Every structure is written in structure tokens, then in C-alpha cells.
Amino acid sequence: MKKNQRTIQKPAELEGVGLFSGSAGKVRLQPAPANAGITFIRTDLPNRPRLPVTPDTVSSKFRRSAVLGDNVEIETIEHLMSALGGLEIDNLEVEVNAAELPNIDGSSRPWVELLRSSGIVDLPDPRRIHVVREPIAVSDNEASIVALPSDGGLTVSYTLNYPNTPIGQQHFTLEMSDENYTKMISPARTFCLQSEAEAFIQQGLGKGATYQSTVVWGPTGPIENTLRFPDEPVRHKILDLMGDLATLGAGLRAHVVALKSGHNTNMRLVKKIAASFGEAGQLQAKPGGTLLDVREIAKILPHRFPFLLIDKVIELDGYRRAVGIKNVSFNEPFFQGHFPDQPIMPGVLQIEAMAQLAGVLLMRKSENQAKVAVLLSLDGVKLRKSVVPGDQLRLEVETIKVKARTGEVFARATVDGQLVAEANMKFMLMDGQ
């Protein structure tokens, strides 16, 4: 099912101590509009520097992730980012008056509860999704991580191994959803071995850690603590991984399989995924502009008047997404016989217009340029609102899956920001004559 972008309804605040620095900090979460992304703001510094979260601005540090700006950074962002990824919140401003986010109880559950209490709301724009079609892998000594194609949403599998310790080897696999993340991942707390904790203290790290906010494992088990899950460590590794994946700035359709992976390996995978989607290139017209006019569209599609139902294409994002425009005129040929006294654009032609835009998108690939996209099937078709003369139909299609002979897209049409039609479409890519 197609999802829209999300933000929060009202501001929310949280205070606590940073895990590594031990410094007190206050965080204020603010709603943000569609396509704004996640932005951190250092309110304790002059000019309140803004640090947008992207694969290029986030870096791994020792056992934590940080967002970087010009001579400024905010550390240990992964638990908040994990909550945002788990709840599929795409747009937010995060005001922070310290260089490190509060650790609270060492999990992302406090962030999940804070976000839910502030109200999670949908925005008009569809959520961007990166669909992994070929394996993308990273390895580093004993650690490895790979993103594999998936027919569903996001599934994460993680295996860790602490031989000769009470932790031992653990494995966990989960298909992500708001509910699954909240119940099965968000309560899992950060952890370390007692020997590691002693080394951190000698290095001046972990100043904000306690036995309650960090599960410290001694020779016989957790010290002064009780596990929330028998396999809490591997679940926390998935929590951290979800935080790193959230820095993509888009949802992810993939099965991510990790072995002993940490923030450094996670972020290398994120950057590699982002690069794979950047290779196709993004083309976008200026507001009100035209990327492909009707003559250029006719070079791609076999359709001609009166059955060419796209006036222009205003955005092409690689092979993933396209936006087109159909201006609905009173002079449309179909209005002469379709409710002529009360003209309404036939729903099947709205579907056809979306299908034609999908054809433009699918035919962009060089190996498909000599082919024709023939509609095979429709699923989840919904006609929400009548389209009448004078309306401008904004068509949006996003690729779900493309193989050698078939393609699948999700399509939607809006008028003045209101949804009028949507459908999942499958195409046969046939050789042209």
C-alpha cells in the first residue's frame, strides 16, 4: 500500500544526559513540511547552525553515529533516527542545546513514546522509497552487510557473536512495521561487556552511562540489571541499524542481512545504496517548467491524438519516479459523448494517463527504448473524485520493480493536491515493431 510522508502534529521536548559526554542536553522536536527531511539545529551556538541529515552529512564515530556541519556536529543520533525510521517519520526539525543527544534509558522507546504523544500526521506528498533491485554489499574484516531485493517492504536480519561470553551467538529477523518496531525493537538497550566498560572509563568515555541505561555484561550475565528480551543485544543491533538506514532520507524496500555489523559498516552500506540511486540521475524542471513537452513524449510513446493523454513531464528522478501534467479541457473529444451535459473525465482515461506516464518512466532505460510497455494488470484501483473541465491532473508514478520483460509501478493522480485516482500497475515490456 502506498504511503504518504509523515511529520508530528505538535512540538515535544525531552531532556537527559549524553552517553559518551555525560553532558546534559535538551531536545525539542518540531513539525516540518513535506520534503524537508530531518534537520538538526544547534540552539546553543551562534546563528543556530542547521545540520540536515543525508548520507553525506552523517558519519560513524566510535560506537555511535553523528551528523556533521561546518565545524559543528551532534553525536549519538542513532536512537532518535531509529525511532523516526521505525515510525516512518520523514520530516522533522530537531533542536538541540548540546553536542550529544540524551541517552535516556539506552533504547529508542523514550523517543517512540515522545513522537507518538506529539501526534504523527500524514502529509500530502507520497513517501519516497528506494527499491533495491540488485544486491548491494559491504564487508569489513569479520563484519558484513548486504541489501537484497525484496517483494515486501523492509526486512532486517542480524547475527551477532560474542564467543566465550554469556551473550554468545544471537540471530533475529523482523519484517518492519510501526507495530513490530515499537514492540520488538524499540525497548532494546545499548550494551557492552564489563571489560569494554572498564576500557571506556579509562579512555574518558561513557561518562553518562549507568547500569540502568547500559546493559553491562559480566561473566555470569547483566550486572545490576534485568533483560527486557532474552536476545536483547541482537535486537539493539537492529535498532542501531534502523537508525543508520533512516539517514537515507527515504524508505527502503529491501531485505538487509547483517553479520556483526556496526555503525561504520552500516553507514558504508547507506552511502552505497544512495550512490546506486544517484547513478540514474535526477532531472527536474523548474516550478511551472517543462522537462519533456508533448513532442518529446511522442518520441517515447506510440500514442497519438486523441489518445495521448500527457501534456508534459515536469520531473524525472532516475528510473524511479516521474511526474506529468494533463490539462483537462472542455474540448476533449471524450466529453462529446461522456455525460455531455455534465462533463466528467472517464475514470478509465485517468488510469490510462497514469499508465502512459509509467511508460515514459519505464522506457527511459536504454535497454527498454526499443520496447513498448503494454498494460498487463491493475490492482488496488481507486477513483476518489470527479475530474472536470478546467482541472489540471497531476500524475505521479513510482517504480516498484523492473525486470527484463516486466515492470511494476504505483501511480496516483491529484487535482489541487487532492487525490483523485490511484492504482498499482503491471506492464509487459514488449519489443517494438
Sequence and secondary structure as in RCSB ss.txt:
>XXXX:A:sequence
MKKNQRTIQKPAELEGVGLFSGSAGKVRLQPAPANAGITFIRTDLPNRPRLPVTPDTVSSKFRRSAVLGDNVEIE
TIEHLMSALGGLEIDNLEVEVNAAELPNIDGSSRPWVELLRSSGIVDLPDPRRIHVVREPIAVSDNEASIVALPS
DGGLTVSYTLNYPNTPIGQQHFTLEMSDENYTKMISPARTFCLQSEAEAFIQQGLGKGATYQSTVVWGPTGPIEN
TLRFPDEPVRHKILDLMGDLATLGAGLRAHVVALKSGHNTNMRLVKKIAASFGEAGQLQAKPGGTLLDVREIAKI
LPHRFPFLLIDKVIELDGYRRAVGIKNVSFNEPFFQGHFPDQPIMPGVLQIEAMAQLAGVLLMRKSENQAKVAVL
LSLDGVKLRKSVVPGDQLRLEVETIKVKARTGEVFARATVDGQLVAEANMKFMLMDGQ
>XXXX:A:secstr
   EEEEESS EEEEEEBTTT  EEEEEEEE  TT  EEEEETTSTT  EEE  TTTEEEETTEEEEE SS EEE
  HHHHHHHHHTT   EEEEESSSB B TTSSSHHHHHHHHHH EEEEEEE  EEE  S EEEEETTEEEEEE  
SSSEEEEEEEEETTSSSEEEEEEEE  HHHHHHHTTT   EEEHHHHHHHHHTT  TT  TTTSEEEETTEESS 
  SSTTHHHHHHHHHHHHHHGGGSSEEEEEEEEES  HHHHHHHHHHHHHHHHTT EEE  TT  SEEHHHHHHH
    TTS    EEEEEETTTEEEEEEE  TT GGGGTSSTTS    HHHHHHHHHHHHHHHHTTSGGGTTEEEEE
EEEEEEEE S   TT EEEEEEEEEEE SSEEEEEEEEEETTEEEEEEEEEEEEEE  
